[in-house]
């Protein structure tokens, strides 16, 4: 859309508009980061020649010339790739309107001015159309670069895992791409790829992945990122992975991570030293994730060795529970529960008969009698360290 006055003045400007660019260029080159030479002045000038030609042709002809139509978006994409901030790009583009308006006035006869003023909106609309193209191209390029960076991060993290941290070159390059200090301390977090702990010998099924666990982990990632922690989240069908670099000399950093993970059913590895140990930490966290309750929070390996061992091999765990505790089902339910309660309390305490008796409000001899009865039925003596370890593992296995 145009009118005769604007069209005629724009056509005059098209015959020679180097003076417009000469007026525009110094102001643009004063804007950061143009001022420090991020984009060479000759490239800025060349882009301006096409940009001004585009706007003037729109004003002169009332339509966008086909051969110049891709320019605005293409320029936005290029400046994004060069690292020019969007606000700097738009600050330069806003100068187009001022310089162009002055150029049109310079070409106008006195009789043209009223019509030019009445049609000022056409000038702004033509400039705004160019600016919109710049923003569209810029934002598209930013999204694409973001995808490429994420692809690169995923690729290098996968290489680190595949290499098991053994190749120093892979560790170094992965650290550079992921933004990690290769010598720092890390923890790994893994959500289970199934909807809960493995039970009854059922293998993991990634098709049952719980989307809620992934969503809650993403929320935790946002919280940790706001706290300034370096991290990387990696999507995997068998369970999402989060690696967090712990700040040097920052006491309680692991507690901060656990607090952010509150409500996220996941396994948390022990702290490991160096990026090369991340694959090991991920395996530990994945094993621990099997023991996490679907509605629970983070589970630390240090707090759940027995649960992790029993969850790691459901078939073996079921066999252990059946062989160790199965004989208890030859007696009545009341006696069985009484014996199991006594053994559980004893294993959860300090191993002293007196402490177990006090906790159950029983005489020491009663506790001793129950232990003897348990041994008679199962062949295992809870007072013997090796038997106690097997019994404790069997009790955990019975809950899976």
C-alpha positions in Angstrom: 0.0 0.0 0.0 1.4 3.4 -0.9 0.3 6.8 -2.4 1.6 9.0 -5.2 3.7 11.3 -3.0 5.5 8.6 -1.0 5.9 6.5 -4.2 7.5 9.4 -6.1 9.8 10.4 -3.2 10.9 6.8 -2.6 11.7 6.4 -6.3 13.9 9.5 -6.2 15.8 8.1 -3.2 16.4 4.8 -5.0 18.4 6.6 -7.7 21.1 7.2 -5.2 20.9 6.5 -1.5 24.6 6.3 -0.5 24.1 9.5 1.5 21.4 7.7 3.5 23.8 4.9 4.3 26.5 7.4 5.1 24.2 9.1 7.7 23.1 5.7 9.1 26.4 3.8 9.3 28.2 5.9 12.0 25.3 5.7 14.4 25.0 2.0 13.9 28.8 1.5 14.4 28.5 3.3 17.8 26.1 0.5 19.0 27.7 -2.5 20.9 28.8 -5.0 19.7 29.2 -3.3 16.3 31.4 -0.7 18.0 34.0 -3.4 18.8 34.0 -4.8 15.3 31.9 -8.0 15.8 30.5 -7.3 12.3 32.9 -5.7 9.8 31.8 -2.2 8.7 31.9 -3.1 5.1 29.5 -6.0 5.8 27.2 -3.7 7.7 27.2 -1.2 4.8 26.5 -4.0 2.2 23.6 -5.2 4.3 22.2 -1.7 4.7 22.3 -1.2 0.9 20.0 -4.1 0.4 17.8 -3.3 3.4 17.3 0.3 2.3 16.6 -0.8 -1.3 14.0 -3.2 0.0 12.2 -0.6 2.1 12.3 2.0 -0.7 11.0 -0.4 -3.3 8.1 -1.3 -1.0 7.3 2.4 -0.7 7.8 3.1 -4.4 5.9 0.1 -5.8 3.5 -0.8 -3.0 4.8 -4.4 -2.8 7.8 -6.4 -1.7 10.1 -7.2 -4.6 10.4 -10.9 -5.0 14.2 -10.9 -5.4 14.6 -8.9 -2.1 11.9 -10.7 -0.1 14.3 -13.1 1.7 16.7 -10.4 2.8 15.2 -9.3 6.1 14.9 -12.8 7.6 18.2 -13.8 6.1 19.9 -10.8 7.7 18.3 -11.7 11.1 19.6 -15.2 10.8 23.1 -14.1 10.0 23.3 -11.6 12.8 22.1 -14.2 15.3 24.9 -16.5 14.0 27.4 -13.8 14.5 26.4 -13.3 18.1 24.8 -9.8 17.8 22.2 -9.4 20.6 18.6 -9.0 19.4 18.3 -5.6 21.1 21.4 -4.4 19.3 20.1 -5.6 16.0 16.7 -3.8 16.6 18.4 -0.7 17.8 20.3 -0.5 14.4 17.1 -1.3 12.5 15.1 1.5 14.3 17.6 4.0 12.9 16.3 3.0 9.4 13.1 4.9 10.0 14.8 8.1 11.2 17.3 8.2 8.3 14.8 7.2 5.7 12.3 9.8 6.9 15.0 12.5 6.6 15.9 11.2 3.2 12.3 11.4 1.9 12.0 15.0 3.3 15.2 16.0 1.5 13.7 14.8 -1.8 10.4 16.5 -1.2 9.2 19.8 -2.8 7.2 22.2 -0.5 3.9 20.9 -2.1 4.9 17.3 -1.2 5.2 17.8 2.5 1.5 17.8 3.5 1.0 14.5 1.6 4.1 13.0 3.0 3.1 13.9 6.6 -0.3 12.4 6.1 1.3 9.2 4.8 3.9 8.9 7.5 2.3 5.6 8.7 3.2 4.0 5.3 6.9 4.7 6.0 6.7 3.2 9.5 4.8 0.2 8.2 7.4 -0.5 5.6 10.2 -0.2 8.1 8.3 -2.3 10.6 7.8 -5.0 8.0 11.6 -5.2 7.5 12.1 -5.2 11.3 9.6 -8.1 11.7 11.5 -10.1 9.1 14.7 -9.4 11.0 13.2 -10.7 14.3 11.6 -13.7 12.6 14.9 -14.8 11.1 16.8 -14.0 14.3 14.5 -16.0 16.5 14.4 -18.9 14.1 18.2 -19.0 14.0 18.4 -18.8 17.8 16.1 -21.8 18.1 18.1 -23.8 15.5 21.4 -22.9 17.2 19.9 -24.0 20.5 18.8 -27.3 19.0 22.3 -27.8 17.6 23.9 -27.0 20.9 21.6 -29.5 22.7 22.3 -32.1 20.0 26.0 -31.5 20.5 25.7 -31.8 24.3 23.7 -35.0 24.0 26.2 -36.4 21.5 29.2 -35.7 23.7 27.5 -36.9 26.9 26.6 -40.2 25.1 30.2 -40.5 24.0 31.4 -40.0 27.5 29.1 -42.8 28.7 30.0 -45.1 25.8 33.7 -44.6 26.4 33.2 -45.1 30.1 35.5 -42.1 30.8 38.6 -44.0 29.7 39.7 -41.7 26.8 41.2 -38.5 28.2 40.5 -36.7 24.9 36.8 -37.6 25.1 36.6 -36.5 28.7 38.3 -33.2 27.9 36.1 -32.4 24.9 32.9 -33.5 26.7 33.8 -31.2 29.6 34.3 -28.3 27.2 30.9 -28.9 25.4 29.0 -29.5 28.6 30.6 -26.6 30.4 32.0 -28.8 33.2 35.3 -28.7 35.0 36.8 -32.1 34.3 38.5 -32.2 37.7 35.4 -31.2 39.8 33.2 -33.3 42.0 29.9 -34.6 40.6 26.7 -36.4 41.5 24.5 -38.3 39.1 20.7 -38.6 39.3 18.7 -41.1 37.4 14.9 -41.6 37.2 13.7 -45.2 36.8 12.5 -46.0 33.3 9.6 -48.0 34.6 6.7 -46.9 36.8 8.2 -48.2 40.0 10.6 -50.6 41.6 11.1 -54.0 39.9 9.1 -56.8 41.5 8.6 -60.5 41.0 11.3 -60.9 38.5 9.7 -58.4 36.0 12.3 -56.9 33.6 12.4 -53.1 33.1 10.0 -51.9 30.4 10.9 -48.5 28.9 7.4 -48.3 27.4 6.1 -47.9 30.9 8.2 -44.8 31.6 6.5 -42.4 33.9 6.2 -39.0 32.3 5.5 -37.4 35.7 9.0 -38.4 36.9 10.6 -36.7 33.9 8.5 -33.6 34.4 9.4 -33.3 38.1 13.1 -33.8 37.2 12.8 -31.0 34.7 11.4 -28.7 37.4 14.3 -29.7 39.7 16.7 -28.8 36.9 15.2 -25.4 36.6 15.6 -24.8 40.3 19.3 -26.0 40.3 20.0 -23.8 37.3 18.6 -20.8 39.1 21.0 -21.5 41.9 23.9 -21.3 39.5 24.9 -24.9 39.5 26.4 -26.4 36.3 24.4 -29.4 35.1 23.3 -31.5 32.2 20.1 -33.4 31.8 20.1 -36.3 29.3 16.9 -37.9 28.1 17.0 -41.7 27.9 14.2 -44.3 27.4 15.5 -46.3 30.4 15.5 -43.3 32.7 16.4 -39.6 32.5 19.9 -38.7 33.7 21.0 -35.5 35.5 24.6 -34.7 36.2 25.4 -31.9 38.6 28.8 -30.4 39.2 29.2 -29.6 42.9 30.8 -26.3 43.7 34.4 -26.4 45.1 34.7 -25.7 48.8 30.9 -25.4 49.2 29.7 -27.4 52.1 26.2 -28.8 51.9 26.1 -28.7 48.1 24.8 -32.3 47.9 22.0 -31.3 50.4 21.0 -28.5 48.1 20.7 -31.0 45.2 18.6 -33.4 47.3 16.3 -30.6 48.4 15.7 -29.6 44.8 14.9 -33.2 44.0 12.2 -33.5 46.8 9.3 -35.4 45.4 11.3 -36.7 42.4 11.5 -40.6 42.4 15.1 -41.1 41.5 18.4 -42.6 42.5 21.3 -40.4 43.5 24.9 -41.6 43.2 27.6 -40.9 45.8 29.9 -38.0 45.0 32.6 -38.8 42.5 35.8 -37.0 41.7 36.3 -36.0 38.1 34.2 -36.1 34.9 35.8 -39.4 33.9 33.9 -41.0 36.8 30.5 -39.9 35.6 29.7 -43.1 33.7 30.3 -45.0 37.0 28.2 -42.6 38.9 25.4 -42.9 36.4 25.4 -46.7 36.7 25.2 -46.4 40.5 22.4 -43.9 40.3 20.5 -46.1 37.8 20.8 -49.1 40.2 19.6 -47.0 43.1 16.7 -45.7 41.0 15.2 -49.2 41.0 14.7 -48.9 44.7 12.9 -45.6 44.6 9.2 -45.6 45.4 7.0 -44.2 42.6 5.5 -41.6 45.0 8.7 -41.1 46.9 11.7 -38.7 46.6 15.4 -39.1 45.9 17.1 -42.3 47.2 20.8 -42.1 48.0 22.8 -45.2 47.5 24.5 -44.7 50.9 21.1 -45.0 52.5 19.7 -48.0 50.6 22.4 -50.6 49.9 20.1 -53.5 50.9 17.2 -52.1 48.8 19.5 -51.6 45.8 20.9 -55.1 46.0 17.5 -56.7 46.2 16.0 -54.5 43.4 19.0 -55.1 41.1 18.1 -58.8 40.8 14.4 -59.4 41.4 14.5 -63.1 40.6 17.4 -63.7 42.9 15.8 -61.6 45.6 12.6 -63.5 45.4 14.5 -66.8 45.7 16.5 -65.5 48.7 13.3 -64.3 50.5 11.6 -67.7 49.8 14.5 -69.8 51.0 15.3 -67.8 54.2 11.8 -66.7 55.3 9.7 -69.4 53.6 9.9 -71.8 56.6 8.2 -69.2 58.8 5.0 -69.9 56.9 4.8 -73.4 58.5 3.6 -71.7 61.7 0.6 -69.6 62.5 0.4 -66.0 61.3 0.5 -64.6 64.9 3.7 -66.4 65.7 5.3 -65.6 62.4 4.6 -61.9 62.7 5.9 -61.9 66.3 9.2 -63.5 65.2 9.6 -61.2 62.2 8.9 -58.1 64.3 11.5 -59.2 66.8 14.1 -59.8 64.1 13.4 -56.5 62.4 13.7 -54.5 65.6 16.9 -56.2 66.5 18.5 -55.6 63.0 17.4 -52.0 63.1 19.0 -51.4 66.5 22.5 -51.6 67.8 22.5 -55.4 68.1 22.1 -55.5 71.8 19.6 -58.0 73.3 18.7 -55.5 76.0 17.9 -52.8 73.5 15.7 -55.1 71.5 13.9 -56.2 74.7 13.4 -52.6 75.8 12.0 -51.6 72.4 9.5 -54.5 72.4 8.7 -54.2 76.2 9.8 -57.9 76.6 12.2 -59.7 79.0 15.6 -60.5 77.6 14.8 -64.2 77.9 11.7 -63.8 75.7 13.9 -62.2 73.0 16.4 -65.0 73.3 13.6 -67.6 73.0 12.2 -65.9 69.9 15.7 -65.9 68.3 16.1 -69.6 69.1 12.7 -70.3 67.6 13.6 -68.3 64.4 16.8 -70.3 64.1 14.9 -73.6 64.6 12.6 -72.7 61.7 15.0 -71.0 59.3 18.4 -72.4 60.2 19.6 -68.7 60.5 20.8 -67.1 63.8 20.2 -63.4 63.8 22.8 -63.1 66.5 25.6 -64.3 64.1 26.9 -61.5 61.9 26.9 -63.5 58.6 23.4 -64.9 59.2 22.2 -61.4 60.2 23.4 -60.0 56.9 21.5 -62.7 55.0 18.4 -62.2 57.0 18.5 -58.5 56.6 18.8 -58.9 52.8 16.0 -61.4 52.8 13.7 -59.1 54.7 14.3 -56.3 52.2 13.8 -58.8 49.3 10.4 -59.8 50.8 9.2 -56.2 50.3 9.9 -56.3 46.5 
